[in-house]
């Protein structure tokens, strides 16, 4: 009799739990779906590289002098031919003025000598002057001509010094380093600044040597420069033919489009080719659900949500490339409303994205 009472008591205690477990049927979930597609792609590997300038020029003066004007600072954009530095021109200008006066004086002397030669020529023809006096006058004219030509060559040199006293940008780019300021005395070979061309930007990407076969010249790759908020494409232009002795990585050069802002050695993530071209199945990234360390997507079967496990191979724009399996092209996967779903829950499709 006591055994019957205990069984009845246990049954009564279990009723609430059973009722909770069964509960009322969940209402249909409102979901948005999208279609699974197929695409031909190559497997990629996200690799972090660094920004480099393919063209860097270190500027030095061709003449000695004191820096009088500095027009740039580090980080400035400069156009080809823009004046960056100017040396003090006082001594050069004084030299130019002096030579010009000497040339003017020489022209006056030569003009006088030419008149004297004309008179001596008349006297010589009239036999009123000796041949030696006539020859001396003629040679004096030639001497004045030689002296004037020498002074004119000196003037050209002084004008060239004046021109070289202004140091200009050899190409359009950005000032990477500035070494001098007003008042510094510089000589030929002194480093004034370094300029990098923004038209020759590339990313230096370290790649394992066994994957170099996939980094074909001319191939377009996707890349992201997180610090600048830039997502763009680059082109593989070649490699630096020296492997890192420690890692055996080889640096691949990925050319960038011209950027308005760039920082040398800044990091960039590049989706480098890491396999042969293959057909892959693409599902929207919004369809992915992670539970207990596993990745799955929800499809709809007989009006109910059905989870299917997937293996993600790579990410392409807003999609995930998955291994072939239970998900096939043309199937509809849930992209919105999936986070509240339970397996077997009925669903109502409120929208379908392309």
C-alpha positions in Angstrom: 0.0 0.0 0.0 2.9 2.4 0.9 4.5 1.5 -2.5 1.4 2.7 -4.4 1.3 6.0 -2.4 5.0 6.7 -3.3 4.4 6.0 -7.0 1.4 8.3 -7.1 3.4 11.1 -5.4 6.3 10.8 -7.8 3.8 10.9 -10.7 2.2 14.1 -9.3 5.6 15.8 -8.9 6.6 14.9 -12.5 3.5 16.4 -14.1 4.7 20.1 -13.9 8.1 19.2 -15.4 6.5 17.2 -18.2 4.1 20.0 -19.0 7.0 22.5 -19.1 9.0 20.2 -21.4 6.1 19.9 -23.9 4.9 23.5 -23.4 2.7 25.3 -25.9 3.8 25.1 -29.6 6.1 28.0 -30.6 4.6 30.4 -33.1 6.0 30.5 -36.6 9.2 32.5 -36.8 9.4 35.3 -39.3 12.5 34.9 -41.4 14.3 36.3 -44.5 16.0 33.9 -46.9 18.6 34.2 -49.6 19.7 31.8 -52.3 22.9 29.6 -52.3 25.1 30.2 -55.4 28.1 28.7 -57.0 31.2 30.5 -58.3 34.6 29.7 -59.7 37.3 31.0 -57.3 40.9 30.3 -56.2 41.6 29.5 -52.5 43.0 32.5 -50.8 45.1 33.1 -47.7 44.9 36.4 -45.7 48.5 37.6 -45.3 49.6 40.8 -43.5 52.1 42.8 -45.5 53.6 46.3 -45.2 53.3 49.4 -47.4 56.4 50.4 -49.3 57.3 53.0 -51.9 58.8 51.5 -55.1 60.3 54.9 -55.8 62.1 56.9 -53.1 64.5 59.7 -53.7 66.9 61.3 -51.2 67.5 64.9 -52.2 70.9 66.6 -51.9 72.2 70.0 -53.1 74.5 70.3 -56.1 76.2 73.5 -54.6 77.2 74.5 -51.1 75.4 77.2 -49.2 73.2 78.1 -46.2 69.6 77.0 -46.1 67.5 80.1 -46.3 64.0 78.8 -47.2 62.3 75.5 -46.3 58.9 75.0 -47.9 58.0 71.5 -46.7 57.7 69.3 -43.6 57.3 65.6 -43.2 54.1 64.2 -44.6 53.6 67.1 -47.1 52.4 66.3 -50.6 54.6 67.9 -53.3 54.2 68.2 -57.0 57.0 67.5 -59.5 59.2 70.7 -59.9 57.9 72.3 -56.7 60.6 74.3 -54.8 61.4 72.5 -51.5 64.5 74.3 -50.3 66.4 77.4 -51.3 70.0 78.3 -50.4 71.1 81.9 -49.6 71.7 83.6 -52.9 73.6 86.7 -51.8 77.1 85.6 -52.8 75.9 84.0 -56.1 73.9 87.2 -57.0 76.9 89.3 -56.2 79.0 87.1 -58.4 76.5 87.4 -61.2 76.3 91.2 -60.9 80.2 91.5 -61.0 80.6 89.3 -64.1 77.8 91.3 -65.9 79.7 94.5 -65.2 83.0 93.0 -66.4 81.3 91.9 -69.6 79.9 95.4 -70.1 83.3 96.9 -69.6 84.8 94.4 -72.0 82.2 95.3 -74.6 83.2 99.0 -74.2 86.9 98.2 -74.6 86.2 96.0 -77.6 84.1 98.7 -79.2 86.9 101.3 -78.7 89.5 98.8 -80.0 87.4 98.2 -83.1 87.3 101.9 -83.9 91.1 102.2 -83.3 91.6 99.2 -85.6 89.5 100.9 -88.3 91.6 104.1 -88.1 94.9 102.1 -88.1 93.7 100.2 -91.1 93.2 103.5 -93.0 96.6 104.7 -91.9 98.2 101.3 -92.8 96.6 101.5 -96.3 98.0 105.0 -96.6 101.4 103.7 -95.4 101.1 106.1 -92.4 101.3 103.2 -89.8 103.5 100.2 -89.6 102.4 96.7 -90.1 103.4 95.8 -86.6 101.1 98.4 -85.1 98.3 97.3 -87.2 98.8 93.6 -86.3 99.0 94.5 -82.6 95.6 96.3 -82.8 94.0 93.4 -84.6 95.3 90.9 -82.1 94.1 93.2 -79.3 90.6 92.9 -80.8 90.8 89.1 -80.8 92.0 89.2 -77.2 89.0 91.3 -76.1 86.7 88.7 -77.9 88.3 85.8 -76.0 88.1 87.6 -72.7 84.4 88.4 -73.3 83.7 84.7 -74.2 85.4 83.6 -71.0 83.4 86.1 -68.9 80.2 84.9 -70.5 81.0 81.3 -69.6 81.6 82.4 -66.1 78.2 84.1 -66.1 76.5 80.9 -67.3 78.2 79.0 -64.4 77.0 81.6 -61.9 73.5 81.5 -63.3 73.6 77.7 -63.0 74.7 78.0 -59.4 71.7 80.3 -58.8 69.3 77.8 -60.4 70.8 74.9 -58.5 70.4 76.9 -55.2 66.7 76.0 -55.4 66.1 72.3 -54.8 63.0 71.0 -56.4 60.9 67.9 -56.2 62.0 65.3 -58.8 58.5 63.8 -58.9 55.1 64.0 -57.3 55.0 62.4 -53.9 55.1 62.8 -50.2 57.9 63.9 -48.0 59.0 60.9 -45.9 61.9 62.6 -44.0 63.2 66.1 -43.5 66.8 66.4 -42.3 67.6 70.2 -42.4 66.1 73.5 -41.5 66.7 77.2 -42.0 70.3 78.2 -41.2 71.9 74.8 -41.8 75.0 74.9 -44.0 74.9 72.1 -46.7 77.3 70.8 -49.2 76.9 68.5 -52.2 75.9 65.1 -50.9 74.2 66.5 -47.7 70.8 64.8 -47.2 68.0 67.3 -47.3 64.9 65.1 -47.4 63.5 61.9 -48.8 60.5 61.8 -51.1 58.4 58.7 -51.9 56.2 58.5 -55.0 52.5 57.7 -54.2 52.2 56.4 -57.8 54.7 53.6 -56.9 53.0 52.2 -53.8 53.1 48.5 -53.2 52.5 46.0 -50.4 55.4 43.7 -49.5 53.7 40.4 -48.7 55.6 37.5 -47.1 54.5 34.3 -48.7 55.6 30.7 -47.9 57.8 29.5 -50.7 55.5 26.5 -51.4 52.6 28.9 -52.3 54.6 31.2 -54.6 53.4 29.2 -57.6 50.0 30.7 -57.2 51.2 34.3 -57.0 51.1 34.9 -60.7 52.2 38.2 -62.1 49.3 40.4 -63.2 46.8 38.7 -60.9 44.3 41.0 -59.1 43.9 40.5 -55.3 41.7 42.1 -52.7 43.2 44.0 -49.8 42.4 46.0 -46.8 44.3 48.8 -45.0 42.5 48.9 -41.7 44.2 51.9 -40.3 43.1 54.1 -43.3 39.7 52.5 -43.7 40.6 51.5 -47.2 39.3 48.3 -49.0 40.6 48.1 -52.6 42.4 45.9 -55.1 46.0 45.5 -56.0 48.0 43.7 -58.7 50.8 41.2 -58.2 53.8 42.7 -60.1 56.5 40.3 -59.1 58.6 39.4 -56.1 61.8 40.4 -54.2 64.3 37.7 -55.1 65.7 37.2 -51.6 64.1 34.8 -49.2 64.0 35.5 -45.4 66.8 33.2 -44.0 64.8 32.5 -40.8 61.2 31.9 -42.2 62.1 31.0 -45.8 59.2 33.4 -46.8 59.6 35.2 -50.1 58.2 38.8 -50.4 55.6 39.3 -53.2 55.0 42.8 -54.5 51.4 43.9 -54.8 51.0 47.2 -56.6 48.4 49.6 -55.2 46.4 52.4 -56.9 47.5 55.9 -56.1 46.4 56.8 -52.5 45.8 60.3 -51.1 47.2 59.1 -47.7 49.7 56.5 -47.0 52.2 55.7 -44.2 55.4 53.8 -45.0 55.6 50.3 -43.3 51.8 50.5 -42.4 50.2 47.0 -42.3 47.8 45.8 -44.9 45.9 42.5 -45.2 46.0 40.9 -48.6 43.9 37.9 -49.8 46.8 36.1 -51.6 46.1 33.1 -53.9 46.8 29.8 -52.1 45.4 27.2 -54.4 44.1 26.2 -57.8 40.9 27.6 -59.2 37.9 25.6 -58.2 34.1 25.7 -58.1 32.8 26.6 -54.7 29.4 27.0 -53.1 28.7 30.4 -51.7 26.3 31.2 -48.8 25.7 34.7 -47.4 27.9 35.3 -44.3 24.7 36.4 -42.5 23.4 32.8 -42.8 26.2 31.3 -40.7 25.4 30.2 -37.1 28.0 29.0 -34.6 26.9 26.7 -31.8 29.1 24.7 -29.5 32.1 25.4 -31.7 30.4 24.2 -34.9 29.2 26.2 -37.9 25.8 25.6 -39.5 23.1 27.2 -41.6 19.3 26.9 -41.4 17.3 25.7 -44.5 13.6 25.3 -44.6 12.1 21.8 -45.0 8.3 21.3 -45.0 7.8 24.8 -43.6 10.2 24.1 -40.6 13.7 25.3 -39.8 16.3 22.6 -40.4 20.0 23.1 -39.3 22.7 21.8 -41.7 26.5 21.7 -40.7 28.9 23.5 -43.1 32.7 23.8 -43.5 33.9 27.3 -44.4 36.8 27.4 -46.8 37.2 31.1 -47.1 35.4 34.4 -47.2 34.6 36.3 -50.4 33.1 39.8 -50.0 29.9 39.2 -48.1 29.8 35.4 -48.7 31.4 32.3 -47.3 32.8 29.6 -49.5 31.8 26.2 -48.1 32.8 22.7 -48.9 30.4 20.5 -50.9 27.9 18.7 -48.7 24.2 19.0 -47.7 24.0 22.6 -49.0 23.7 22.9 -52.8 23.3 25.8 -55.2 19.8 27.1 -55.5 18.8 26.2 -52.0 17.3 28.9 -49.7 19.1 29.6 -46.4 17.8 31.8 -43.6 19.8 35.0 -43.2 17.6 37.0 -40.8 15.7 35.6 -37.8 18.0 32.6 -37.5 19.4 33.6 -34.0 16.0 32.8 -32.3 15.3 29.6 -34.2 15.0 26.1 -32.8 15.4 23.0 -35.0 12.0 21.9 -36.2 10.3 25.3 -35.5 7.9 26.4 -38.2 8.8 29.5 -40.1 7.1 32.2 -42.2 9.2 33.7 -45.0 8.6 37.5 -45.0 11.2 38.4 -47.7 13.7 36.7 -50.0 16.9 38.5 -50.9 18.7 37.9 -54.3 
